[in-house]
Amino acid sequence: MIFTLDVRTATPHFPGIGRYVTNLARSLAKQVHPDESLLLLGSPEQTAQFADVVAPGTQFVTCPASPFGLEQQWRMPRRLRQEARKSPMLYHSPYYLMPYRPGAPTLLTHYDLIPLHFPAYVPARARLLFRIMLWLALRTAQHVAAISEASRRDLLTSFHLSPDRVTTTPLAPDPRFCPQSATSLAEVRDAYALPESFVLYLGINKPHKNLVALLHAYAKLPTSAPPLVIAGAWDNRYPEAKQAAVTLNLTSRVRFLGPIAEIDLPALYAAATVFVFPSRYEGFGLPVLEAMACGTPVACSNVSSLPEVAGDAALLFDPDDIVAIAQTLQRLLDEPSLRADLRDRGLAQAARFTWQRTAALTLDIYRKLLYS
């Protein structure tokens, strides 16, 4: 039996999906049975990227077809047919832009419905294309892996799928996200000119991330509060957060770091006094678990997938209630014992999510689709 995982999205263009694909591939490779094979199907440029995953039972093969190109509709099925001559095959696409007639039983991974939930921020043409392409992918796939229960519910409600066609396979923090040494903390503070105490947000600045509300909430804290550090990829189409910092006279108290080197992320999380995540919608919310895994107390929204990810290990707030966000942050900053309790709870909560478990759940789906 051959399980084919499409790894073409493991590129900087897809930071979140790429992390999912890479971690899943590594964990799947360790769990396939001797009579099963794992095939990683990627672009020629990714050969070296997955060299450390290739082992007995795992092979990397190439197909020069972009997920964005029409040519994948004939090149990918042809490549899959070549491999399927050796043994029955399953195809797993981690992205809705995929071959829609792959010629093999298909599993699709689903993340979120942000273009449909936030239509004001997505052009009408892009929303229409998203709905059509996702519908085609759902029609193609025999089964769907949703990254959270909330994401699964959204999909069932919006596309009226049979519940037995969608299984939750949650994400997990990479093992490198863990408590850091004093040396690592000092190095990251020095590299980014950070103080001993600060409040951290890490993520992109898209509107659903709710950064403007966070800034308004932070403005209600005393001027003696630790600075707010906003880090992560920056989309210049959405300057509202930086504009709000100026309007609220917060430029001396708020730092916008922009993109952070991957190697620095664990220490950045661990150096923060508090991690705050005010998003109004998430398919999963991996930064919450990454912060917990690094031992940082977390405050986050009480909507979409975040309560199931955070469990009882974070302080939750209504992302549309600026006063509630401010009060939550103030409470965490004022109560060292609460921060210590949340640190312990967070470490335990993050430990419940592992890529080994995600891979095992995914393999269960593979086997049911091929053996049934």
N, C-alpha and C positions, 0 to 999 in steps of 0.2 A: 504494500500500500504506500502511495506517495502523497504526502501532504505538502502542497505548494503554497508558500507564503510570499506574497508580492511585497518586496521591500523597496520599490522604486521611490517611495515617499520618505525614505530615511535620508533626507537632505536638509540643509539649513532653511529651505523654503517652507518646510513643514516641521517647525521645531517640536511641537507637541506630538503630532502623529509620528514623526521620526523617532522620538524617544520611545514611544509605545512600540513601534515596529522593532527597533533595535533590542530593547529589553525582552520583548516577547520571543524574538528569534533565539536569543541566547538561552532562555529558559526552556523553550521547546526542544532545542538540540540536546538538552540533558535528560529529557524525559521520554523521547520516542522509544518504542519497543524495538528489539532486534529485527523483527520482521516488518518494520516500518521505516520509511525514509522521509527526511525533511528536505525539501527543495526550496532554496531561497532564490527568488527570481528578481533580478535587478538590472540596472544599467551597467554597461561595461566599466564605467568610471567608479562603480562601487565595489569592484572586486577586492581591492585591498582593504576597504572599510569592513568587510565581513570575513576577512581571512581568519580571524581568531575564533569565529563561530564554526567554521568548517571542521568537521571531525568525522569519525566513522558514523555513518547513518545520516550525515548532513552534507549537502552539496550546494554550491553556488553556481547558478547558470545565468546567462545574460540574454537580454532582449532589448535592442536599442529603440524603445518606443516610449515617449513621454506620456505621463498620465493626462496631460493637457492636449495631446495630439490625436487627431482622427485615426492616424495609422495604427494606433494600438488596437483598434477594432478588428484588424485582420492579422497583425503581427503577433499579438499576444496569443490568440487562439491557436495559430499555427505552431508557436513555440510550445504551448501546452500539449498539443496533439503529439508532437515529437516525443515528449517525455512520457505521455500516457501510453505509448506503445509498449513500455516496459512493465507497467503495472497499473491497476486502477488508481485514479488520481482525484484529489480534492483541490480546489482553488480557493484561497483565502485572500480577499481584497480588503485592505485596511482603509480604503478611500472610495467614495461614491463615484468618482471619475475612474472608470474601469472598463474592461471589455464586457459588453452587454450580451455577448453570446460566447462565453469562454469554452463551452464544450465539455464542462466538467461540473460536478456538484460544487456549489459555491457558498462560501460563508462571507458575509459582509460585516465589517465593524462600523458601528454608528456612534457618533460622539455627541452631537447636539443639534438643535434647530434654531440657532441664533438668527439666521437671516429671516426666519418666519416670526420669531418672537419680537424682533426689533426692526420692523419694516421701515421705520423712519430713518434708520441709519444705513439702509441697504437700498441701492437703486432698484427700481421696479424690474428692469431687465435682468439684473443679477438675481433677484428673488425668484423670478420666473424660471430662469435657467437652473437654479438650485433645486427648485421643486421638481422640475422635469427630470433632471439628472438623478436626483435621489430616488424618484419614483421608478426610473429605469433600473437603478441598482437594486431596489427592493424587489422589483419584479423578477430580476435575474437570480437573486440569492434564494437558496432553499432555506437558509437560516441567517439570523442576524445576531451579532454579539454587541450588546449595548454596554457602555462603560460604567453605568450606574443604574440603580433602580429608577431614579428620576428621569434619566435619559430614556430608559425603556418605556416608562409610562407616557412620556411625551410622544414617542414614536407610535405607540399603540393608539393613542388618542387622535393624533393628526393624520395617520395613514390607515387606520382601521385594520391593522394586521391581526391575525390570529395570535393570541398570547403564547401559544406553544411554538411559535416561530422565532421568538426573541428571548435570548438568555442573557443575564447580566454577568459580565466578566470584568470586575473592577480593575482599575489601574493600581499602581504601587509606586512608592518612591524608589529611586535607584539606590543600591546599597551604599553608594558614596555619601548619601545624605545621612549623617550621623553626628553625634556630639564631636566637637573639634578641640584640638589642643590649644593651649594658651598661646603657643607660637603662631599657629594658623590665624587665630583671632587678631593677634597683634599685627600680623602681616597684612590682613585684609583691611584693618583700620588704617594702617599706614598707606596702603595702595590707593584707597579712596578718600583719604583725609576724613575719616569718620570719628566721632567722639566715643567715649566709653558707653554712653547710653543713647539709644535712638529708637524710634518707632519705624518699622519697615513695611513697605508695600512692595511686592515684586510681581510684575506682570506687565502686559501691554497696556496701552492707554486708550483702548477702544471704549466707546460710550457705555457699553453694558458693564464695564468694570467699575463704573460709578466713582471715579476719582474726584469729580467736582464736589460730590456730597462729602467725600472724605475730607477734602480741604476745608469745607465749611464747618465740618465737625471739629477738625483740628483747631480751627480759629477760635473755637469756644474754650479751649484749654488755656490755662494760665501761661503767661509768657515764659515761665520757668520750666515748662514741660520740655522733655527731650525733643530734639528736632525730628521732623518727619522726613524720612528718606524714601523717595519713589524711584525704583529701579526697574529695568527691563526694557524690552524693545519699544521703540517710540514710533508711532505712526503720525506723520506730520499733517495728515488730514484732520486730526482731532487735537487742536491746540488748546482746548477749553481749560484743561487742568492748569497749564502754565499761566493762562490768562487769569484764572481764578486766584492763583497765588499772588499775582500782582494786585488785583482788585482788593484782596483781603489783607494786603500789607504783610504777606507771609514770606517774602523773598529771602529774608534773613533767617527764617526758621525752617524752611523747606528746601531740600536738596533733590534735584532731578539728576540721577546718575546716568540714565540711558542704559544701553545694553551692557550686560555684565559677562565677563569671560566665564565659560562653563566651569572651569577649574576653581573659580572663586565663589561659586554659589553656596556650597555648604558652609563655608566660614562666614559669608555675609549673613545667611540666615542665623547662624549660631551667635553672631556678635550682637544681634538686635535684642533689645530689652523686651519688645513686643512685636509680633507680626500681625498685621491687620489686612483683612481681605474683604472689601465691601461690595463685591460683585453682585449684580442684580440677577445674574443667571450663569450657571456653569453646567457643562455636561458632566464634569467630575469635580475639578478643583484641586489639581495635584499640588499646587504651591502650599496649600494648607497642610497636607501630609508631609511634604518636604520640610517645612518649618518645624512641625512636631518631631520628625525624625532627627532633627538637629538639636532638639531640646529647647526650642523657643516657644514661650506661651503664645497662644493664638486667640484672636478675636475675629469673628467672621460673620457673614450674613446668614440669616435663617431661612434662605429660600433655595429652590431647586435641589441640587444634589448635595449642597454643603452640609446640612444636618446629618446626613447618613455618612459622609466622609469624616466629619469632625466628631461624631458621637457625643460623649459627655466630656470630651477633652478640650473644649474651647468655650469661650463666652460668645453667645450668639446675639445678634441684634437685627432689627428691621433695617434693611439697607436704604429705605426711603424715609427713615426717621433720623434726621441729623442730630437731634438732641440725644437720642438713644446711642448713636455711635460715639458721641463725645463722652457720655456718661460711662460707657463700657471701657473706653480707652483710659479715662481718668481712674476708674476703679482698678484696672490692671496696673497702672503706673503707681498707684498709692499703696497697693497691698502686696508686699514681697511674699507673704505666705501663700497668697492666691497664685502668684506667678510660679512659685515652687510646686504647688499642687498641680497646676496645669502642665508644667514641664513633665512631671512624672506620668500624668494621665496621657499626655501627648505622645510620649515615647512608647507607652503601651498600645495606644490606638494605632500609631503608625506601624508597629510591629505586626498588627493583624493583617496588613495588606502586603503581600509579597508577590513578586513576579513568578515564583514557583507555583503559587496557588492559581494565579491568572493563567499560566501556561497549562496547568492541569485541567482547569475548567474548559479551556479552549480545545485541548486534545479530546476531551469528552465529546465535544460537539463534532470535531473531525471524525471520530470513530463512529458516532451515531449516523452521520451523513453518509459515510462510505460503507458501513457494515449493514445498515438497515435495508 
